[in-house]
Amino acid sequence: MSSLGDEYPIEQARVRELLGQYKFIGPAGTFGATMIEQTLQRADTAALSGDVVAMIRSYQEMKDCK
């Protein structure tokens, strides 16, 4: 069983890769890329602050990124 501390950076990396894919498709991916960037900003802020509740919320938000 893994912890939030283990899974959080893995999910951040996955979403950063997804962001690259959205940016690669060009103008058609602009809206999605913007939404993913905002998700990553919230995730980074939560991690830097050490706010576990915000991290759990951000983790779920990142999991929902497709």
mmCIF file as Biopython writes it, N, C-alpha, C and O atoms, coordinates in Angstrom:
data_model
#
loop_
_atom_site.group_PDB
_atom_site.id
_atom_site.type_symbol
_atom_site.label_atom_id
_atom_site.label_alt_id
_atom_site.label_comp_id
_atom_site.label_asym_id
_atom_site.label_entity_id
_atom_site.label_seq_id
_atom_site.pdbx_PDB_ins_code
_atom_site.Cartn_x
_atom_site.Cartn_y
_atom_site.Cartn_z
_atom_site.occupancy
_atom_site.B_iso_or_equiv
_atom_site.auth_seq_id
_atom_site.auth_asym_id
_atom_site.pdbx_PDB_model_num
ATOM 1   N N  . MET A ? 1  ? 0.847  -1.185 0.000   1.0 0.0 1  A 1 
ATOM 2   C CA . MET A ? 1  ? 0.000  0.000  0.000   1.0 0.0 1  A 1 
ATOM 3   C C  . MET A ? 1  ? 0.889  1.242  0.000   1.0 0.0 1  A 1 
ATOM 4   O O  . MET A ? 1  ? 1.842  1.326  0.774   1.0 0.0 1  A 1 
ATOM 5   N N  . SER A ? 2  ? 0.583  2.189  -0.851  1.0 0.0 2  A 1 
ATOM 6   C CA . SER A ? 2  ? 1.386  3.402  -0.937  1.0 0.0 2  A 1 
ATOM 7   C C  . SER A ? 2  ? 0.660  4.565  -0.267  1.0 0.0 2  A 1 
ATOM 8   O O  . SER A ? 2  ? -0.552 4.525  -0.053  1.0 0.0 2  A 1 
ATOM 9   N N  . SER A ? 3  ? 1.416  5.578  0.051   1.0 0.0 3  A 1 
ATOM 10  C CA . SER A ? 3  ? 0.874  6.730  0.763   1.0 0.0 3  A 1 
ATOM 11  C C  . SER A ? 3  ? 0.701  7.916  -0.191  1.0 0.0 3  A 1 
ATOM 12  O O  . SER A ? 3  ? 1.150  7.892  -1.337  1.0 0.0 3  A 1 
ATOM 13  N N  . LEU A ? 4  ? 0.047  8.932  0.314   1.0 0.0 4  A 1 
ATOM 14  C CA . LEU A ? 4  ? -0.120 10.156 -0.452  1.0 0.0 4  A 1 
ATOM 15  C C  . LEU A ? 4  ? 1.253  10.735 -0.798  1.0 0.0 4  A 1 
ATOM 16  O O  . LEU A ? 4  ? 1.468  11.229 -1.905  1.0 0.0 4  A 1 
ATOM 17  N N  . GLY A ? 5  ? 2.162  10.668 0.150   1.0 0.0 5  A 1 
ATOM 18  C CA . GLY A ? 5  ? 3.514  11.170 -0.076  1.0 0.0 5  A 1 
ATOM 19  C C  . GLY A ? 5  ? 4.234  10.443 -1.202  1.0 0.0 5  A 1 
ATOM 20  O O  . GLY A ? 5  ? 5.068  11.032 -1.891  1.0 0.0 5  A 1 
ATOM 21  N N  . ASP A ? 6  ? 3.916  9.170  -1.389  1.0 0.0 6  A 1 
ATOM 22  C CA . ASP A ? 6  ? 4.508  8.384  -2.478  1.0 0.0 6  A 1 
ATOM 23  C C  . ASP A ? 6  ? 3.818  8.664  -3.809  1.0 0.0 6  A 1 
ATOM 24  O O  . ASP A ? 6  ? 4.478  8.825  -4.836  1.0 0.0 6  A 1 
ATOM 25  N N  . GLU A ? 7  ? 2.495  8.720  -3.785  1.0 0.0 7  A 1 
ATOM 26  C CA . GLU A ? 7  ? 1.706  8.816  -5.013  1.0 0.0 7  A 1 
ATOM 27  C C  . GLU A ? 7  ? 1.598  10.229 -5.571  1.0 0.0 7  A 1 
ATOM 28  O O  . GLU A ? 7  ? 1.460  10.404 -6.782  1.0 0.0 7  A 1 
ATOM 29  N N  . TYR A ? 8  ? 1.659  11.230 -4.713  1.0 0.0 8  A 1 
ATOM 30  C CA . TYR A ? 8  ? 1.463  12.618 -5.135  1.0 0.0 8  A 1 
ATOM 31  C C  . TYR A ? 8  ? 2.461  13.042 -6.223  1.0 0.0 8  A 1 
ATOM 32  O O  . TYR A ? 8  ? 2.037  13.536 -7.268  1.0 0.0 8  A 1 
ATOM 33  N N  . PRO A ? 9  ? 3.767  12.865 -6.009  1.0 0.0 9  A 1 
ATOM 34  C CA . PRO A ? 9  ? 4.707  13.279 -7.067  1.0 0.0 9  A 1 
ATOM 35  C C  . PRO A ? 9  ? 4.580  12.452 -8.341  1.0 0.0 9  A 1 
ATOM 36  O O  . PRO A ? 9  ? 4.849  12.953 -9.433  1.0 0.0 9  A 1 
ATOM 37  N N  . ILE A ? 10 ? 4.180  11.214 -8.214  1.0 0.0 10 A 1 
ATOM 38  C CA . ILE A ? 10 ? 3.960  10.381 -9.406  1.0 0.0 10 A 1 
ATOM 39  C C  . ILE A ? 10 ? 2.803  10.942 -10.218 1.0 0.0 10 A 1 
ATOM 40  O O  . ILE A ? 10 ? 2.870  11.018 -11.445 1.0 0.0 10 A 1 
ATOM 41  N N  . GLU A ? 11 ? 1.745  11.332 -9.524  1.0 0.0 11 A 1 
ATOM 42  C CA . GLU A ? 11 ? 0.577  11.894 -10.209 1.0 0.0 11 A 1 
ATOM 43  C C  . GLU A ? 11 ? 0.915  13.260 -10.803 1.0 0.0 11 A 1 
ATOM 44  O O  . GLU A ? 11 ? 0.449  13.582 -11.895 1.0 0.0 11 A 1 
ATOM 45  N N  . GLN A ? 12 ? 1.711  14.062 -10.112 1.0 0.0 12 A 1 
ATOM 46  C CA . GLN A ? 12 ? 2.136  15.344 -10.660 1.0 0.0 12 A 1 
ATOM 47  C C  . GLN A ? 12 ? 2.910  15.128 -11.966 1.0 0.0 12 A 1 
ATOM 48  O O  . GLN A ? 12 ? 2.688  15.842 -12.944 1.0 0.0 12 A 1 
ATOM 49  N N  . ALA A ? 13 ? 3.791  14.173 -11.983 1.0 0.0 13 A 1 
ATOM 50  C CA . ALA A ? 13 ? 4.577  13.882 -13.183 1.0 0.0 13 A 1 
ATOM 51  C C  . ALA A ? 13 ? 3.667  13.424 -14.322 1.0 0.0 13 A 1 
ATOM 52  O O  . ALA A ? 13 ? 3.859  13.831 -15.468 1.0 0.0 13 A 1 
ATOM 53  N N  . ARG A ? 14 ? 2.677  12.580 -14.016 1.0 0.0 14 A 1 
ATOM 54  C CA . ARG A ? 14 ? 1.750  12.105 -15.046 1.0 0.0 14 A 1 
ATOM 55  C C  . ARG A ? 14 ? 0.977  13.273 -15.653 1.0 0.0 14 A 1 
ATOM 56  O O  . ARG A ? 14 ? 0.807  13.353 -16.870 1.0 0.0 14 A 1 
ATOM 57  N N  . VAL A ? 15 ? 0.514  14.171 -14.797 1.0 0.0 15 A 1 
ATOM 58  C CA . VAL A ? 15 ? -0.283 15.301 -15.276 1.0 0.0 15 A 1 
ATOM 59  C C  . VAL A ? 15 ? 0.596  16.287 -16.051 1.0 0.0 15 A 1 
ATOM 60  O O  . VAL A ? 15 ? 0.129  16.900 -17.011 1.0 0.0 15 A 1 
ATOM 61  N N  . ARG A ? 16 ? 1.860  16.450 -15.651 1.0 0.0 16 A 1 
ATOM 62  C CA . ARG A ? 16 ? 2.765  17.313 -16.411 1.0 0.0 16 A 1 
ATOM 63  C C  . ARG A ? 16 ? 2.991  16.733 -17.819 1.0 0.0 16 A 1 
ATOM 64  O O  . ARG A ? 16 ? 3.069  17.479 -18.795 1.0 0.0 16 A 1 
ATOM 65  N N  . GLU A ? 17 ? 3.092  15.424 -17.911 1.0 0.0 17 A 1 
ATOM 66  C CA . GLU A ? 17 ? 3.233  14.784 -19.218 1.0 0.0 17 A 1 
ATOM 67  C C  . GLU A ? 17 ? 1.961  14.997 -20.047 1.0 0.0 17 A 1 
ATOM 68  O O  . GLU A ? 17 ? 2.035  15.276 -21.244 1.0 0.0 17 A 1 
ATOM 69  N N  . LEU A ? 18 ? 0.812  14.868 -19.413 1.0 0.0 18 A 1 
ATOM 70  C CA . LEU A ? 18 ? -0.465 15.095 -20.082 1.0 0.0 18 A 1 
ATOM 71  C C  . LEU A ? 18 ? -0.552 16.540 -20.585 1.0 0.0 18 A 1 
ATOM 72  O O  . LEU A ? 18 ? -1.049 16.791 -21.683 1.0 0.0 18 A 1 
ATOM 73  N N  . LEU A ? 19 ? -0.070 17.476 -19.785 1.0 0.0 19 A 1 
ATOM 74  C CA . LEU A ? 19 ? -0.050 18.877 -20.192 1.0 0.0 19 A 1 
ATOM 75  C C  . LEU A ? 19 ? 0.759  19.043 -21.479 1.0 0.0 19 A 1 
ATOM 76  O O  . LEU A ? 19 ? 0.346  19.772 -22.381 1.0 0.0 19 A 1 
ATOM 77  N N  . GLY A ? 20 ? 1.878  18.389 -21.566 1.0 0.0 20 A 1 
ATOM 78  C CA . GLY A ? 20 ? 2.693  18.439 -22.777 1.0 0.0 20 A 1 
ATOM 79  C C  . GLY A ? 20 ? 1.940  17.929 -23.994 1.0 0.0 20 A 1 
ATOM 80  O O  . GLY A ? 20 ? 2.084  18.465 -25.093 1.0 0.0 20 A 1 
ATOM 81  N N  . GLN A ? 21 ? 1.140  16.895 -23.794 1.0 0.0 21 A 1 
ATOM 82  C CA . GLN A ? 21 ? 0.354  16.348 -24.901 1.0 0.0 21 A 1 
ATOM 83  C C  . GLN A ? 21 ? -0.702 17.344 -25.366 1.0 0.0 21 A 1 
ATOM 84  O O  . GLN A ? 21 ? -0.934 17.505 -26.564 1.0 0.0 21 A 1 
ATOM 85  N N  . TYR A ? 22 ? -1.343 18.013 -24.402 1.0 0.0 22 A 1 
ATOM 86  C CA . TYR A ? 22 ? -2.359 19.008 -24.762 1.0 0.0 22 A 1 
ATOM 87  C C  . TYR A ? 22 ? -1.711 20.172 -25.508 1.0 0.0 22 A 1 
ATOM 88  O O  . TYR A ? 22 ? -2.273 20.675 -26.481 1.0 0.0 22 A 1 
ATOM 89  N N  . LYS A ? 23 ? -0.542 20.599 -25.060 1.0 0.0 23 A 1 
ATOM 90  C CA . LYS A ? 23 ? 0.148  21.699 -25.734 1.0 0.0 23 A 1 
ATOM 91  C C  . LYS A ? 23 ? 0.606  21.281 -27.131 1.0 0.0 23 A 1 
ATOM 92  O O  . LYS A ? 23 ? 0.628  22.106 -28.044 1.0 0.0 23 A 1 
ATOM 93  N N  . PHE A ? 24 ? 0.966  20.031 -27.304 1.0 0.0 24 A 1 
ATOM 94  C CA . PHE A ? 24 ? 1.443  19.526 -28.591 1.0 0.0 24 A 1 
ATOM 95  C C  . PHE A ? 24 ? 0.370  19.594 -29.665 1.0 0.0 24 A 1 
ATOM 96  O O  . PHE A ? 24 ? 0.680  19.844 -30.830 1.0 0.0 24 A 1 
ATOM 97  N N  . ILE A ? 25 ? -0.883 19.377 -29.293 1.0 0.0 25 A 1 
ATOM 98  C CA . ILE A ? 25 ? -1.938 19.366 -30.308 1.0 0.0 25 A 1 
ATOM 99  C C  . ILE A ? 25 ? -2.321 20.767 -30.770 1.0 0.0 25 A 1 
ATOM 100 O O  . ILE A ? 25 ? -3.151 20.922 -31.665 1.0 0.0 25 A 1 
ATOM 101 N N  . GLY A ? 26 ? -1.724 21.778 -30.168 1.0 0.0 26 A 1 
ATOM 102 C CA . GLY A ? 26 ? -1.900 23.141 -30.653 1.0 0.0 26 A 1 
ATOM 103 C C  . GLY A ? 26 ? -3.149 23.820 -30.150 1.0 0.0 26 A 1 
ATOM 104 O O  . GLY A ? 26 ? -3.606 23.546 -29.040 1.0 0.0 26 A 1 
ATOM 105 N N  . PRO A ? 27 ? -3.710 24.713 -30.965 1.0 0.0 27 A 1 
ATOM 106 C CA . PRO A ? 27 ? -4.846 25.521 -30.534 1.0 0.0 27 A 1 
ATOM 107 C C  . PRO A ? 27 ? -6.037 24.706 -30.027 1.0 0.0 27 A 1 
ATOM 108 O O  . PRO A ? 27 ? -6.774 25.159 -29.151 1.0 0.0 27 A 1 
ATOM 109 N N  . ALA A ? 28 ? -6.221 23.525 -30.570 1.0 0.0 28 A 1 
ATOM 110 C CA . ALA A ? 28 ? -7.348 22.691 -30.136 1.0 0.0 28 A 1 
ATOM 111 C C  . ALA A ? 28 ? -7.195 22.241 -28.690 1.0 0.0 28 A 1 
ATOM 112 O O  . ALA A ? 28 ? -8.185 21.901 -28.043 1.0 0.0 28 A 1 
ATOM 113 N N  . GLY A ? 29 ? -5.977 22.235 -28.178 1.0 0.0 29 A 1 
ATOM 114 C CA . GLY A ? 29 ? -5.737 21.793 -26.809 1.0 0.0 29 A 1 
ATOM 115 C C  . GLY A ? 29 ? -5.541 22.917 -25.819 1.0 0.0 29 A 1 
ATOM 116 O O  . GLY A ? 29 ? -5.223 22.669 -24.656 1.0 0.0 29 A 1 
ATOM 117 N N  . THR A ? 30 ? -5.725 24.149 -26.258 1.0 0.0 30 A 1 
ATOM 118 C CA . THR A ? 30 ? -5.450 25.303 -25.400 1.0 0.0 30 A 1 
ATOM 119 C C  . THR A ? 30 ? -6.299 25.315 -24.139 1.0 0.0 30 A 1 
ATOM 120 O O  . THR A ? 30 ? -5.771 25.525 -23.047 1.0 0.0 30 A 1 
ATOM 121 N N  . PHE A ? 31 ? -7.592 25.096 -24.263 1.0 0.0 31 A 1 
ATOM 122 C CA . PHE A ? 31 ? -8.465 25.127 -23.089 1.0 0.0 31 A 1 
ATOM 123 C C  . PHE A ? 31 ? -8.058 24.036 -22.102 1.0 0.0 31 A 1 
ATOM 124 O O  . PHE A ? 31 ? -7.925 24.298 -20.907 1.0 0.0 31 A 1 
ATOM 125 N N  . GLY A ? 32 ? -7.863 22.829 -22.592 1.0 0.0 32 A 1 
ATOM 126 C CA . GLY A ? 32 ? -7.462 21.726 -21.725 1.0 0.0 32 A 1 
ATOM 127 C C  . GLY A ? 32 ? -6.129 21.994 -21.059 1.0 0.0 32 A 1 
ATOM 128 O O  . GLY A ? 32 ? -5.957 21.705 -19.875 1.0 0.0 32 A 1 
ATOM 129 N N  . ALA A ? 33 ? -5.180 22.545 -21.807 1.0 0.0 33 A 1 
ATOM 130 C CA . ALA A ? 33 ? -3.864 22.854 -21.250 1.0 0.0 33 A 1 
ATOM 131 C C  . ALA A ? 33 ? -3.979 23.895 -20.149 1.0 0.0 33 A 1 
ATOM 132 O O  . ALA A ? 33 ? -3.308 23.788 -19.122 1.0 0.0 33 A 1 
ATOM 133 N N  . THR A ? 34 ? -4.811 24.890 -20.350 1.0 0.0 34 A 1 
ATOM 134 C CA . THR A ? 34 ? -5.008 25.927 -19.336 1.0 0.0 34 A 1 
ATOM 135 C C  . THR A ? 34 ? -5.596 25.333 -18.063 1.0 0.0 34 A 1 
ATOM 136 O O  . THR A ? 34 ? -5.168 25.677 -16.961 1.0 0.0 34 A 1 
ATOM 137 N N  . MET A ? 35 ? -6.565 24.453 -18.207 1.0 0.0 35 A 1 
ATOM 138 C CA . MET A ? 35 ? -7.185 23.826 -17.035 1.0 0.0 35 A 1 
ATOM 139 C C  . MET A ? 35 ? -6.168 22.955 -16.294 1.0 0.0 35 A 1 
ATOM 140 O O  . MET A ? 35 ? -6.128 22.959 -15.064 1.0 0.0 35 A 1 
ATOM 141 N N  . ILE A ? 36 ? -5.359 22.220 -17.027 1.0 0.0 36 A 1 
ATOM 142 C CA . ILE A ? 36 ? -4.346 21.357 -16.416 1.0 0.0 36 A 1 
ATOM 143 C C  . ILE A ? 36 ? -3.278 22.197 -15.722 1.0 0.0 36 A 1 
ATOM 144 O O  . ILE A ? 36 ? -2.815 21.830 -14.642 1.0 0.0 36 A 1 
ATOM 145 N N  . GLU A ? 37 ? -2.883 23.313 -16.321 1.0 0.0 37 A 1 
ATOM 146 C CA . GLU A ? 37 ? -1.905 24.199 -15.681 1.0 0.0 37 A 1 
ATOM 147 C C  . GLU A ? 37 ? -2.439 24.702 -14.345 1.0 0.0 37 A 1 
ATOM 148 O O  . GLU A ? 37 ? -1.695 24.768 -13.366 1.0 0.0 37 A 1 
ATOM 149 N N  . GLN A ? 38 ? -3.706 25.053 -14.297 1.0 0.0 38 A 1 
ATOM 150 C CA . GLN A ? 38 ? -4.306 25.527 -13.045 1.0 0.0 38 A 1 
ATOM 151 C C  . GLN A ? 38 ? -4.345 24.407 -12.007 1.0 0.0 38 A 1 
ATOM 152 O O  . GLN A ? 38 ? -4.102 24.646 -10.825 1.0 0.0 38 A 1 
ATOM 153 N N  . THR A ? 39 ? -4.645 23.212 -12.439 1.0 0.0 39 A 1 
ATOM 154 C CA . THR A ? 39 ? -4.644 22.060 -11.542 1.0 0.0 39 A 1 
ATOM 155 C C  . THR A ? 39 ? -3.252 21.850 -10.958 1.0 0.0 39 A 1 
ATOM 156 O O  . THR A ? 39 ? -3.106 21.623 -9.757  1.0 0.0 39 A 1 
ATOM 157 N N  . LEU A ? 40 ? -2.237 21.923 -11.802 1.0 0.0 40 A 1 
ATOM 158 C CA . LEU A ? 40 ? -0.864 21.734 -11.341 1.0 0.0 40 A 1 
ATOM 159 C C  . LEU A ? 40 ? -0.420 22.858 -10.409 1.0 0.0 40 A 1 
ATOM 160 O O  . LEU A ? 40 ? 0.316  22.611 -9.454  1.0 0.0 40 A 1 
ATOM 161 N N  . GLN A ? 41 ? -0.855 24.078 -10.671 1.0 0.0 41 A 1 
ATOM 162 C CA . GLN A ? 41 ? -0.511 25.191 -9.780  1.0 0.0 41 A 1 
ATOM 163 C C  . GLN A ? 41 ? -1.097 24.959 -8.389  1.0 0.0 41 A 1 
ATOM 164 O O  . GLN A ? 41 ? -0.424 25.190 -7.384  1.0 0.0 41 A 1 
ATOM 165 N N  . ARG A ? 42 ? -2.348 24.504 -8.330  1.0 0.0 42 A 1 
ATOM 166 C CA . ARG A ? 42 ? -2.968 24.214 -7.030  1.0 0.0 42 A 1 
ATOM 167 C C  . ARG A ? 42 ? -2.252 23.059 -6.336  1.0 0.0 42 A 1 
ATOM 168 O O  . ARG A ? 42 ? -2.052 23.084 -5.122  1.0 0.0 42 A 1 
ATOM 169 N N  . ALA A ? 43 ? -1.872 22.053 -7.108  1.0 0.0 43 A 1 
ATOM 170 C CA . ALA A ? 43 ? -1.176 20.897 -6.538  1.0 0.0 43 A 1 
ATOM 171 C C  . ALA A ? 43 ? 0.186  21.308 -5.982  1.0 0.0 43 A 1 
ATOM 172 O O  . ALA A ? 43 ? 0.566  20.885 -4.890  1.0 0.0 43 A 1 
ATOM 173 N N  . ASP A ? 44 ? 0.913  22.125 -6.725  1.0 0.0 44 A 1 
ATOM 174 C CA . ASP A ? 44 ? 2.225  22.588 -6.265  1.0 0.0 44 A 1 
ATOM 175 C C  . ASP A ? 44 ? 2.093  23.434 -4.999  1.0 0.0 44 A 1 
ATOM 176 O O  . ASP A ? 44 ? 2.872  23.284 -4.059  1.0 0.0 44 A 1 
ATOM 177 N N  . THR A ? 45 ? 1.106  24.318 -4.985  1.0 0.0 45 A 1 
ATOM 178 C CA . THR A ? 45 ? 0.884  25.170 -3.819  1.0 0.0 45 A 1 
ATOM 179 C C  . THR A ? 45 ? 0.540  24.334 -2.597  1.0 0.0 45 A 1 
ATOM 180 O O  . THR A ? 45 ? 1.041  24.595 -1.503  1.0 0.0 45 A 1 
ATOM 181 N N  . ALA A ? 46 ? -0.306 23.336 -2.773  1.0 0.0 46 A 1 
ATOM 182 C CA . ALA A ? 46 ? -0.691 22.464 -1.661  1.0 0.0 46 A 1 
ATOM 183 C C  . ALA A ? 46 ? 0.520  21.712 -1.126  1.0 0.0 46 A 1 
ATOM 184 O O  . ALA A ? 46 ? 0.704  21.605 0.086   1.0 0.0 46 A 1 
ATOM 185 N N  . ALA A ? 47 ? 1.335  21.198 -2.021  1.0 0.0 47 A 1 
ATOM 186 C CA . ALA A ? 47 ? 2.519  20.443 -1.601  1.0 0.0 47 A 1 
ATOM 187 C C  . ALA A ? 47 ? 3.513  21.341 -0.872  1.0 0.0 47 A 1 
ATOM 188 O O  . ALA A ? 47 ? 4.066  20.946 0.154   1.0 0.0 47 A 1 
ATOM 189 N N  . LEU A ? 48 ? 3.741  22.530 -1.385  1.0 0.0 48 A 1 
ATOM 190 C CA . LEU A ? 48 ? 4.696  23.442 -0.763  1.0 0.0 48 A 1 
ATOM 191 C C  . LEU A ? 48 ? 4.226  23.924 0.605   1.0 0.0 48 A 1 
ATOM 192 O O  . LEU A ? 48 ? 5.041  24.170 1.494   1.0 0.0 48 A 1 
ATOM 193 N N  . SER A ? 49 ? 2.913  24.057 0.771   1.0 0.0 49 A 1 
ATOM 194 C CA . SER A ? 49 ? 2.375  24.526 2.051   1.0 0.0 49 A 1 
ATOM 195 C C  . SER A ? 49 ? 2.297  23.406 3.077   1.0 0.0 49 A 1 
ATOM 196 O O  . SER A ? 49 ? 2.219  23.660 4.278   1.0 0.0 49 A 1 
ATOM 197 N N  . GLY A ? 50 ? 2.319  22.166 2.600   1.0 0.0 50 A 1 
ATOM 198 C CA . GLY A ? 50 ? 2.191  21.029 3.510   1.0 0.0 50 A 1 
ATOM 199 C C  . GLY A ? 50 ? 0.769  20.813 4.001   1.0 0.0 50 A 1 
ATOM 200 O O  . GLY A ? 50 ? 0.553  20.086 4.971   1.0 0.0 50 A 1 
ATOM 201 N N  . ASP A ? 51 ? -0.198 21.433 3.346   1.0 0.0 51 A 1 
ATOM 202 C CA . ASP A ? 51 ? -1.611 21.314 3.713   1.0 0.0 51 A 1 
ATOM 203 C C  . ASP A ? 51 ? -2.139 19.971 3.194   1.0 0.0 51 A 1 
ATOM 204 O O  . ASP A ? 51 ? -2.429 19.818 2.007   1.0 0.0 51 A 1 
ATOM 205 N N  . VAL A ? 52 ? -2.253 19.018 4.099   1.0 0.0 52 A 1 
ATOM 206 C CA . VAL A ? 52 ? -2.636 17.656 3.700   1.0 0.0 52 A 1 
ATOM 207 C C  . VAL A ? 52 ? -4.036 17.613 3.100   1.0 0.0 52 A 1 
ATOM 208 O O  . VAL A ? 52 ? -4.270 16.882 2.138   1.0 0.0 52 A 1 
ATOM 209 N N  . VAL A ? 53 ? -4.961 18.377 3.649   1.0 0.0 53 A 1 
ATOM 210 C CA . VAL A ? 53 ? -6.324 18.386 3.109   1.0 0.0 53 A 1 
ATOM 211 C C  . VAL A ? 53 ? -6.310 18.914 1.677   1.0 0.0 53 A 1 
ATOM 212 O O  . VAL A ? 53 ? -6.958 18.342 0.801   1.0 0.0 53 A 1 
ATOM 213 N N  . ALA A ? 54 ? -5.579 19.998 1.434   1.0 0.0 54 A 1 
ATOM 214 C CA . ALA A ? 54 ? -5.484 20.542 0.071   1.0 0.0 54 A 1 
ATOM 215 C C  . ALA A ? 54 ? -4.774 19.562 -0.851  1.0 0.0 54 A 1 
ATOM 216 O O  . ALA A ? 54 ? -5.113 19.459 -2.030  1.0 0.0 54 A 1 
ATOM 217 N N  . MET A ? 55 ? -3.787 18.840 -0.320  1.0 0.0 55 A 1 
ATOM 218 C CA . MET A ? 55 ? -3.087 17.846 -1.137  1.0 0.0 55 A 1 
ATOM 219 C C  . MET A ? 55 ? -4.020 16.711 -1.539  1.0 0.0 55 A 1 
ATOM 220 O O  . MET A ? 55 ? -3.978 16.249 -2.679  1.0 0.0 55 A 1 
ATOM 221 N N  . ILE A ? 56 ? -4.848 16.265 -0.626  1.0 0.0 56 A 1 
ATOM 222 C CA . ILE A ? 56 ? -5.812 15.201 -0.946  1.0 0.0 56 A 1 
ATOM 223 C C  . ILE A ? 56 ? -6.771 15.687 -2.026  1.0 0.0 56 A 1 
ATOM 224 O O  . ILE A ? 56 ? -7.063 14.959 -2.975  1.0 0.0 56 A 1 
ATOM 225 N N  . ARG A ? 57 ? -7.257 16.911 -1.885  1.0 0.0 57 A 1 
ATOM 226 C CA . ARG A ? 57 ? -8.163 17.491 -2.880  1.0 0.0 57 A 1 
ATOM 227 C C  . ARG A ? 57 ? -7.457 17.597 -4.237  1.0 0.0 57 A 1 
ATOM 228 O O  . ARG A ? 57 ? -8.025 17.235 -5.268  1.0 0.0 57 A 1 
ATOM 229 N N  . SER A ? 58 ? -6.224 18.092 -4.228  1.0 0.0 58 A 1 
ATOM 230 C CA . SER A ? 58 ? -5.466 18.230 -5.472  1.0 0.0 58 A 1 
ATOM 231 C C  . SER A ? 58 ? -5.135 16.878 -6.094  1.0 0.0 58 A 1 
ATOM 232 O O  . SER A ? 58 ? -5.168 16.721 -7.314  1.0 0.0 58 A 1 
ATOM 233 N N  . TYR A ? 59 ? -4.819 15.914 -5.253  1.0 0.0 59 A 1 
ATOM 234 C CA . TYR A ? 59 ? -4.528 14.570 -5.752  1.0 0.0 59 A 1 
ATOM 235 C C  . TYR A ? 59 ? -5.727 14.022 -6.532  1.0 0.0 59 A 1 
ATOM 236 O O  . TYR A ? 59 ? -5.572 13.469 -7.621  1.0 0.0 59 A 1 
ATOM 237 N N  . GLN A ? 60 ? -6.914 14.182 -5.962  1.0 0.0 60 A 1 
ATOM 238 C CA . GLN A ? 60 ? -8.110 13.696 -6.646  1.0 0.0 60 A 1 
ATOM 239 C C  . GLN A ? 60 ? -8.345 14.482 -7.938  1.0 0.0 60 A 1 
ATOM 240 O O  . GLN A ? 60 ? -8.738 13.906 -8.953  1.0 0.0 60 A 1 
ATOM 241 N N  . GLU A ? 61 ? -8.110 15.771 -7.900  1.0 0.0 61 A 1 
ATOM 242 C CA . GLU A ? 61 ? -8.268 16.597 -9.097  1.0 0.0 61 A 1 
ATOM 243 C C  . GLU A ? 61 ? -7.296 16.146 -10.189 1.0 0.0 61 A 1 
ATOM 244 O O  . GLU A ? 61 ? -7.664 16.077 -11.361 1.0 0.0 61 A 1 
ATOM 245 N N  . MET A ? 62 ? -6.059 15.839 -9.802  1.0 0.0 62 A 1 
ATOM 246 C CA . MET A ? 62 ? -5.090 15.352 -10.786 1.0 0.0 62 A 1 
ATOM 247 C C  . MET A ? 62 ? -5.512 13.985 -11.334 1.0 0.0 62 A 1 
ATOM 248 O O  . MET A ? 62 ? -5.371 13.727 -12.529 1.0 0.0 62 A 1 
ATOM 249 N N  . LYS A ? 63 ? -6.028 13.113 -10.466 1.0 0.0 63 A 1 
ATOM 250 C CA . LYS A ? 63 ? -6.481 11.783 -10.913 1.0 0.0 63 A 1 
ATOM 251 C C  . LYS A ? 63 ? -7.580 11.912 -11.964 1.0 0.0 63 A 1 
ATOM 252 O O  . LYS A ? 63 ? -7.709 11.061 -12.844 1.0 0.0 63 A 1 
ATOM 253 N N  . ASP A ? 64 ? -8.366 12.976 -11.869 1.0 0.0 64 A 1 
ATOM 254 C CA . ASP A ? 64 ? -9.481 13.178 -12.802 1.0 0.0 64 A 1 
ATOM 255 C C  . ASP A ? 64 ? -9.027 13.735 -14.150 1.0 0.0 64 A 1 
ATOM 256 O O  . ASP A ? 64 ? -9.816 13.766 -15.095 1.0 0.0 64 A 1 
ATOM 257 N N  . CYS A ? 65 ? -7.783 14.173 -14.257 1.0 0.0 65 A 1 
ATOM 258 C CA . CYS A ? 65 ? -7.272 14.711 -15.525 1.0 0.0 65 A 1 
ATOM 259 C C  . CYS A ? 65 ? -7.077 13.574 -16.525 1.0 0.0 65 A 1 
ATOM 260 O O  . CYS A ? 65 ? -6.415 12.579 -16.232 1.0 0.0 65 A 1 
ATOM 261 N N  . LYS A ? 66 ? -7.648 13.735 -17.676 1.0 0.0 66 A 1 
ATOM 262 C CA . LYS A ? 66 ? -7.561 12.720 -18.740 1.0 0.0 66 A 1 
ATOM 263 C C  . LYS A ? 66 ? -7.058 13.345 -20.010 1.0 0.0 66 A 1 
ATOM 264 O O  . LYS A ? 66 ? -6.915 12.658 -21.021 1.0 0.0 66 A 1 
#
